[in-house]
């Protein structure tokens, strides 16, 4: 039986998707930068940069997922749990950075 999508084709699709995430978020940031108030542009830039880094993270997680599955096998519960924990941790990290990192770049004056 022939596969619908080969492993090489899947890899190319994921890499294109990762590049589109990065380029799309940077393009969005450049287009919307002029529409953002000057006081909030730095925060907006940090958020755009965090989202732009999701593209390379997706590619890295894809290669890591494949390495784990190649080592343990597709029907391994251990591989499933490792990948689950890894993806949850990365999602929490991105959400934490997206919500807290811009506050460090905001212009707040302490009295």
N, C-alpha and C positions, 0 to 999 in steps of 0.2 A: 504494500500500500504506500502510495506516495504522499509525502507531507504537503499540506497546503502552503505553509511558510517554512522555509529552511531556517536553520540556526543562524546562518550568515545574514539572511534577509531580515530576521528579527533583530539582529544586532544593528544593522543599518537603520532600521525603523526607529529603534530606541535612540540611537545617536542623532538622527535627524530631529526627533522629538525634543531631545535635550538641547540641541542647538536652537530650535525654535523657541523654547522656553526662555533661554538666555537672550537671544536677539529680540524676541517679542517684548520682554519686560524692559529691556534697555530702550527699545524704540518707543514704547509707551511712556517711559520716563522722560524721554526727550520731547515728545509731543506735548505732554501735559505739564512740563516744567514751567512754561510761561503762564499757565492758567492757575498756578498755585501762588498763594501770597508769599512775598519774599521771606517773611518770618518763618514759614513752614517748609521752604524749599530744601533746607539741609536735612530735615527729618524725612521728607519725601524721597530725597536722594538716597538716604540710608536704606529706606524700605525697598526702593527699586533695586539697590545693590544686593540686598538679602535675597530677594526673589530671583534676581539674575543668577545667583549662585546655586539656585535649585537645579538648574540645567546640568551643570557638571556633577552635582550630587546624584541626580537621577542616573547619569551614565555610570558613575562609580558604584552605586547600589546595584545596577544591572550586572556589572562584572562580578561584584561580590556575591550576588544571588546565584549566578551561574557557577562560581567556584564552589560555593557551599553545596549546591545541588549536584555538581559533578562528584564531589567528595562523598557525600552521604547517600545520594540517589534520590530520585523523584518521589519515591514512596516512603521516605523516612520521616517519621514524626519529629525526630530530633532536628532535622534540617528545616522543617516547617516552623518549629518553635524558635529556632535561631533567627530565621528570616523575619518572623513575626516581631520578635523583640527588637531586632535591628531597625526595621521600618518604623515601628512605633517610636523608638528612641530618636530617630532622625526627624520624624514629624514633630515630636515635642521640642526638639532642639530648634527647628526652623520657626515654630510658633513662638518659642521663648525669645529668640533673636529678633523676630519681627515685631514683637510687642515691647521689649525692653531696650533694645539697642538704640532706637531713635530717641528715647528719653535722655540718653547720655549725651546726645549731640544737640539737644535743645538749649536755647539760651535762657536759662533761668538764673536769676540773680538772688543770691542768699543775702538776707539782711543781717 
